[in-house]
Amino acid sequence: MNTNCYKREVVTSQNIITAFLRTGKTKIELLQDENKDGVINKFIEKKGEGIHHIAFEVENILEEIERLTSLGFTLLNEIPVKGADNKLICFLHPKTTNGVLIELCQQIKSGL
């Protein structure tokens, strides 16, 4: 299994550094917090190192937000923001996903 890092990126809007690994169709994103009091460091302090969240790529993030909200899911951010890897992202609150933080992401099309 070849899982070389193919991309590193600083996401200034979230104060994190990311590194991407790929194996087959699966991507793994490693996160490093640039802020000692940031959300990633707080997560590690509370729960230890491990999986922070699972991301699902969607074709239309706005439609998915509407669909999931209508099904009773709570979003942490109802307006998608620019994330790493040229994606628009939003998160579902773990209290409505059996304790798992879920990220929705959509490739940003040129011109957006």
PyMOL commands that set and color helices and strands:
alter all, ss='L'
color gray80, all
select helices_A, chain A and resi 39-47+61-70+94-96
alter helices_A, ss='H'
color red, helices_A
select strands_A, chain A and resi 5-11+16-23+26-33+54-57+81-82+87-92+102-107
alter strands_A, ss='S'
color yellow, strands_A
deselect
rebuild
show_as cartoon
